[in-house]
């Protein structure tokens, strides 16, 4: 089973921002999205954020381990459609956590709340 992927506006803006400093960001994210299409429940559910999940994405332009990686926030709808909404991308070394109200705002913006 392969889920349909929808890229959110905030996510696209995030990738554009990171491309200025990390030219391989799109390829890094694509590999994780392919894995998520096959198993969308790989990431951890973020408490208090309406079922939004997060997963670590290696940054191939930096060799700094987990602190140099990205976090990808996404939302899964299993029924009636199998859809994977890619919401946000952020750098772990720049932001430790995303506030709940910011994530809920992105969900509203994408029409998921």
Helices and strands as residue ranges (DSSP letters): E 4-7, H 9-19, H 25-38, E 44-45, E 53-57, G 65-68, E 70-77, E 83-91, H 100-109
